[in-house]
Amino acid sequence: MSTGTVLAVAIPVIVVLGAVVAFVSLRRRDATGLGYLSRETRRRDEQVTASAEAGDAAGAFGVSAQARDLERSVALERRPAPVAVAAPEMPQDWAPPPASQVGVTRRQFLNRSSVMLMATGLGTFNAAMIAFLWPRPTGGFGSKVKIGTVASVDEAIASSTPAVNFSYFSEAQSYIQPYPTDSATLDAAEAVYSGTVLDAMKAGYVALWQKCPHLGCKVPVCGSSQWFECPCHGSKYNRVGEKKSGPAPRGMDRFAVTIEEGNVFVNTGTVAQGPAIGTDTTGQGLEGPHCG
Ligand code: FES
């Protein structure tokens, strides 16, 4: 055979044999499932296989004990810190505090309060009794009031006639008016007045309380009419307090006047009611226009 013929037969045979070798090699690798692994990988796989056969699970999966500890420590660090919960306190049985700390017990407090209330009540009652039994004050309104000597009172009366203000004595809340002592006037007075009031009139004095017998207003003097004229409801009285007009039920109330050792006293502790409507013992008429 010629050289050309040998080459023509040999080359296809070589090519076919190469293809067969390559095909067989690839089939073997696929059968192992490893694909194209590096030498280092294959060596580690071999170690794993050896460890598995020796019973080491960690080694079988390729995880060393050091790596496992590291992984566990990282997981522990990421875990949230546990919240501290205080243990609940158990209830304790109540026990009364010692007497040294209490100071005053409830019984002591109630006892002392009762004693104090009783003492306060008794004290108030005693104070009221003492005030009731205490002698009435002397020298002020409501008692026998000295308004001056006879001379000073007469001077006050004389200087007030016919002044705008009649002789007024504030300590007795009274007007001290002169009373005519002629027999005709005294006879008329005896027909109306009595007692200490009449005695004072006989001595020439009439003590008229400033309080209107109607509703209690202070009755001033009207300088023009020379009468007492009440500004509240218009009651009018002559100079000795006998009612002339208005709603008042009677004449002006009055007090007893006494003269003792040259001094004039007005007994404001006893009020003598004024004379009845229509009484006119002096006959004093209107001396000028009314004030209101
Ligand atoms: S209070 Fe004087 S008239 Fe009424």
Boltz pocket constraint, residues with backbone or C-beta under 6 A from the ligand:
constraints:
  - pocket:
      binder: B
      contacts: [[A, 212], [A, 213], [A, 214], [A, 215], [A, 216], [A, 217], [A, 230], [A, 231], [A, 232], [A, 233], [A, 234], [A, 235], [A, 246], [A, 247], [A, 248]]
      max_distance: 6.0
